[in-house]
């Protein structure tokens, strides 16, 4: 058994040493900070933190398909009961999960722009959101990245049809 493990380990190392082709995907684990700009219950969710995964499908062009999965929690709360005119509670944003897909454009070797959109899950609702971003890599090896994004979740409130808007700062490192 030990010989099989050793042989597998050596094959894995040799394959990585002599590999010339670029990987087909690049995935980054990111830590997020969100600052709410506009929401019907902004006092109950002024900022949030979370984690996410962003995957780029590497192509030979300047445009790369991108998929993002993020999960954020909003920890601050001013503990004010907000209600509609009929007395029912306006649900606050306690947590948000986004599954966005779109494209990124590599402006330079270290700078990229992306626009992604898709379903956002907030308080038992499935809503549509978009997230334009500008990001950069810390080095030519693209091991670390930082990204500034604007998030717009359309019609977050069911009665007033108001949107949820926030800005997001993300720091990430390359998993593979």
Buried (B, 14 or more C-beta within 10 A) or exposed (E): EEEEEEEEEEEEEEEEEEEEEEEEEBBBEBEBBBEBBEBBBBBBBBEBEBBBBBBBEEEEEEEBBBBBBBBBBBEEEEEEEBEEEEEEEBBBBBBBBBBBBBBBBBEEEBEBEBBBBBBBBBEEBEBEBBBBBBBBBEEEEBEBBBBEBBBBBBEBBEEEEBBBBBEBBBBBEBEE
